[in-house]
């Protein structure tokens, strides 16, 4: 006997044409997982889900009649949901597939529309499928793939067997640049375990932070740091070399223009690194060197050409990666621990200290946003005034709603002994009291993901909602 929860969980599945959504749906429909799932899908120039499967399975399949789920989404979807609720005893879960070119926003927003819908359905998660083979090309040429990633609670990075590890690292880094809180699962043939796709819990920020604790950290000018225990002598810093770190050999010019807009001083093929001596090759020592590294990155960089030498330590270098297999000499005068901090993750360039693995390493919140879509996180323990909080969120949605794809958070509201969780899509959001704070520290964690957002504006807005003691 399956338990019928008070609100039916809904998963919205999105992703670009050919990313593997139909493969995933057919798997969900044919596997024995004991869940009873109603599927709402729309045919739009894609191979449809195999309806044969639906008859044999416990699931129900509905198709929106006009092909495109987003254009007249509200009426159509609300009508179908109404029909479904008449047969509430026959399913436990709803899965909605949107077309490849569609923005999942209008579909997801439907579940925030009015009190009746909110009382019957809970948006569990937006799942975005990404085709590893074509993502980099698509995201550079079209706006939809980046938007679909911006909406996601979970990204299924599919077709991983068609690209190499360096490309996967590059794509994951790019996805994190757009959406810092989405969980990323690598799949081939859409083989994600069903329990990792359904019942994900869209606004569980703790999960997002478990994926990437750096998400709510201050901004750093580097994405990676590692510390090595080295004897005196000469070492080789090897790279694969790259034309540019998207791994495209074409379209240089627009990439360069792009870079200037974001104020990078160097040629695209330069990589900034800082080398520092440390007390020991331990995580603690690496963490204690962060502030020193930040200051070093602020100093002008010495450009080192291929086969050149990083002669001074400590120092800030811009190493030239425009040649395939570029390498650089790192002379170590005195045995000890040495840290290397890199502007981008070393996996993007195949960067390694030949024959040596770091004793400790760490990723940092990356703020080199190649796209104008980014995530802003705010973490602050001060209690919020419920009236001022509402005024701020209200103002935010009216003025910036179109630009905010997703927002989610846990709020510490003055006078409330339970945490308030909220999440929203564009101009609509839903806030619910959750479990009591109990003995856990009371802290606000908010995340906004959208286009052209200004961190200072969000921080000032948050400040306006803080309760005066």
N, C-alpha and C positions, 0 to 999 in steps of 0.2 A: 504494500500500500504506500504510494508516494505521498509525501506531505505536501499539501497545497499551501504555499505561503500566501500572506495577505496580498502582496503585490506580485504580479507576474514579472519575472525578470526578462528584459529585452536586450538582445545583442544586435548591434547594427554592424554589418559586414561591408566594408568598402575596399577599394583598391583599383588600380589602373587596369585597363583592358589587358587581358592575357596574364594577369598576375597570379591566377590560380584560384580565384574565388569559387568557381564552379566545381573544381576538383575537391576543394575543401567541403563544399555543401554536399556533394555526392557521398563523400566519406562520412560526414556526420549523419546523413540519411541512412547509410547502409550498415554502419558499425553497430555492434551490440553494446550499447552503453547504458541501457536501462532508462535513459531520459526520454520523455515524450515531448517532442519539439514541433511547434507549428512554424512552418517556413513561409515567409512572404517574399516572393522574388519577382523581379521585373525583367522581362525579356527585352533586350535592347541590342540587337545585332550581335549577341553572344550566343554560344552554344547553351541551350537551356539545361536546367537540371533534369536528370532522367526521371520522369514522372512514374515510370514503372516501379522504381524503388519505393515510391511513396505509398503505393497500394500495399506492398508487403510490409512496410515498416509501420511503426506506431504513429509516425509524424503525419501532419496535415500540411498540404502545400497550397498556397494561395498565390495567384498572380495578379498584379495590378493590371487593369485591363487596357491602360493606354500606353503600355510600353515604358514610358519614362516615369520613374517613381518620384522624381523631384519636382516636376513642373506643377502638377496638381496634387502634390503629395498629401496635403492635409486632408482634403475631402476624401480622397481615395483610401488613404491609410486609416483614417478614423472610421470609415464605413466598414473596412475589412476587420478592424479591431473589434468593432461592435458585433459583427457576425461571429467572430471567434469567441467573444465572451459568452455567447449563448451556449457554447459547447465547452465551457470552462473545465468540465470534468475530464476532457480528453487530452489535455496537454499541460505541461508544467513550465514551458519555456517558449519564448518567441525569438526567432532569428529572422532578421530582415536583410536582404541583400540589395544594395544600391547599384546602379549601373557604373561602368568603369569611368565615365567622364564626370560622374555626379559628385557634387559637394554633399557630404553626408549630413551637413548642418540642418537643413529643413526636416529631414527624417528624424534626427535625434531630437530636434526642438519640439516635435509633436508631443513628446512625453513630458514636456514642461508646460504644455499649453494651458490646461485648465484644471480645476480641482478634481473633477471627475476622472480625467485621464491619470492625474498624479496619484489618485487613490487606488487605481486599478493596476497601473504598470510602473515599473522602476527601470530606468535605463541602466543596465548592468555595465555595459562597456561598448565603446566603438573600437572595432578591430579593423586595422588597415593592413591589407596584403601588399607587399612590395616585391616586384620582380627584380631580383638581384642583377640579372643580366642587363636590363634596360633602364634601371632607375636613374643612374647618373646622367644618361643622355636625356631622359624624359624631364628630369627635374631642372635641367638647364634650359630646356626649350619650352616647357609648358608650366602653367601655374597650378594645375590640379594636383599633381603628385605631392607637391610640398604641402598644399592645403590638406590633403587627405592624411598626411603624416601629422600635421598640426592638430587634427581632431582626435588622433588615436590615443586610446588607453593602452592598447597592445598593438605592436607592429609584428606581423609575421614576415620575416625576411625570407622569401621563398626562392626556389631554384638556386640554392646555394651550391649545388653541384656544377653549375655552369660557369662559376667565376673562381678566382684563386683567393687565398686567405687575405692577401694585401688589399684586394678590392673589397672584400667583406668588411675589413677593419675600417677602410675609408668610408664605405657606405654607412656603417653604424655610427661613425663619428659625425657624418653629415646629418643623419636622422636625429642624433642627440642635439646637434646645433639648432635644429628646427623645434624639437620637442624634447625637453630635458626630463620629462617624467614618464614617458611611455616605456613599457617593458618591451624588450626586443627578443623574439624567439627566432632562431634560425631553423628553416625547414627546407626539405626538398619534396616535391610532389605533395605539398601542403600537408605534410605528415605530423602536424602538431597534435599532441595529446588533447582529446576533447575537453578534459577537465582544466586544461590551461587556457582554453578559449572561452568557455562558458563559465558563469559565476566568477568573474574576474574581480568585480567590485570596483566600479569606476572611480569612486572618490577615495579609495584607500591610499592616502598620500604616504603612509608608512611604507607601503610596498614600493612606491616610486622612489622613496629615499633609500630603501634597501638595495635597489638596483644601482643607484648612483648617489652615494652620500654627499658627493660634491655639489649636488644640485642647488641646495640653498646656501652654498658657501659664497663668500665675497668673490668678485671677479679676479681672475689671475691672467697674466699675459702668457701663460704656458699651459699646455694640456697634459704634460707628463714630466715626472721627475724620477730618476733612478740613482742609487748610490752603489759604487763598486769598491771592493777592497783591492788595491793595486800595489805591486812591488815597484821599485824604481825601474825605469826603462822606457822604451818607445812603444806606443800602442797604435793600432790602426782603427780609426772610426770609419766603418764601411757603410755604403748606402747602395740602394738599387739605382739611385739617380732617377730624376723624373722631369718631364717637361713642365708639368704642373701637378699639384697634388690631387686633382680630380682624376688623373690617369687618362685624360683625353689627349690625343695628339692634335686635335683640331680646335678651332674656335679660340685660339690664344687671345686674339685682340679683345674680344668682349670680356675675357677674364681679366685682362690687364685693366681695362677701364673700370671694371667692377672693383678691382683692388684699390684703385686710387680713390674711389668714392669712400671706401672704408678707411682711408688714411694709412694704409700700410706703406712704409717707405721703400721697401725693397722690391726688387724684381721678383716675379712670381716664383722663380726657381730657387730663391734663397730661403734657408731655414734658420731661424734664430735659435741659438743654444747658449746656455750659460754654464760654465764649469766652475765648481767651487770645491775647496778642500773641506772635509768634515772630520769630526772626531772619531766616528765609527760608521760601518755600513749597516745601520739599523733603521727601522721605521721611525723611531723617536728622533734620531739625528736628522733624518730627511725632513721630518715635519718642522724641526726647529730651524731649518735653513730656508724655509719658504719666504720669510720677509726679506732676507738677504738677497734671495734670487729675484724677488719683485723689484728691489732697488737696482740690482744689476741690469735687469731688462730695461730699466728707464734710462740707463747710460747709452751713449751712441755705440753701435755695433761695429766691430772690426770685420771687414769683408775678407773671407779666406777663399781663394780659388781652389779648384779641384787639385788634389795632391799637395795642398798647402799644409801649414803647420799651425796648431793651436798652441802657440808657444807660451803665452802668459796665463797663469792661473792665480787668482780668480779673474775671469773675464767674460765679456759678452761678445759672441761671434755671430756673423751671418755667413753660413757656409753655402757655397755655390753648388746647387744640385742639378745644373742644367746639362751635365754629361751623364750618360748611363754609367752606373757603377762608380760614381765619384767616391774617392776616399781621401781621408785627412789624417795627418800624423798628430798624435797626442803624446808629447814627451812628458814623463812624470819624473821629476827630480828626486822626490823623497817618497818612500813607501808610506801608504796610508789610505784613508777612505776619501773618495772623490765623487761628488754628485754632478750629474748632467741634467739640466732642466731644458725641455724642448718646447718650442712654440706649438708644434702639432705632435700628435702621437707618432712615435718612431715607426710603428707598423705601416704608416702611410708611405714611408720612404724606404722601408727595409733597413732602417738605421740600426747599427749594432756596433758594440765595441768588440772587435774580432776576438773570438774565443773566450769571452767573459760574459757572465750573466750577472745582473744586479743583485746585491744582497738584499735590497728592499726597493720597491718601486711604488708609484702612486699616480693615479689619474686625477686631473683637476677639472673644475668646471670650465668648459671651453667657451670663450666668448668671441671666437672668430666666426661671426655669422655670415655664411656665404649668401644666405637668402635674407630677405627683409622680414621673414617670419622667425620669431624667437620666443623663448620662454623667459618670464620674469618671476623669480621666487622671492617671497618676503617671509622672514622667520623672526618673530618678536614675541616675548612673553607677556607684554603689558595687556591688561584686560581692555576690551573694547566696549564702548557705549552703544547699546543696541539701536538707539534712535539715530545717532550720528553714522553708525555703520550702514544702516538702511539708506540714509541720505547719500552717503558716498557711493554705495553700490548702484543706487538708482541713477545718480548723476553719471556714473561711469557707463552704465548700459545705454543711457540716452545719447551720450556724446561719443562713446567708443565702441558700442555694441557690435557694429558691423566688422570692426577690425579684430575683435576678440573672438577667436574660434572656440577656445575652451577656457574655462576657469574652474578651479576646484580648490578646496581647502578645508582645514579644521580651524575653528574659531574659538577663542577664549573670550566668551561674552560675560561682562560683569554681572554678578548676581545669579549666574546659571551654574549649577553644579554638574551639568552634562556638557560634553563637547558638542558644538554645533558643526555639522558637516554641510558643505554646500558644493554643488557643482552646476555648471551651466554651459550652454551652447549659444554663442552669439548673444542675443538680447534676452535670453530667458534663463532663469535659474531656479533651483529647488534647494531649500535649506531644511534640514531635519535635525532635531536633537538626537544624539547618539548615546553611547554608553557614558556613565559617569566618569569624571576624571580620576576619581579615587586617589591613589597615592602618586600617580604619574605626574610629571611636571606639566603645568598648564602653559601651553604655548600656541600662538597663532602660526600656522603654516599655510601660506596662500600661494597659488600658482596661476599665472595668466599666460596663455599662449596665443599669439596673434601677430598681425602684420603691422610693422612700423610702430611698435609700442615704445614709449619713453619711460625708462625705469624711474627717473626723478619724479615724473607725474604720478606714478603709482605709489611711490614712497610718501609723497606729500599727501595724497588722498588717504592712505592708511593712517598717517600721523593725525589727520583731521578726525579720525574715528576713535582714537585712543581715549579712554575714559579719564577724566580729570579725577584724581584721587580725592 
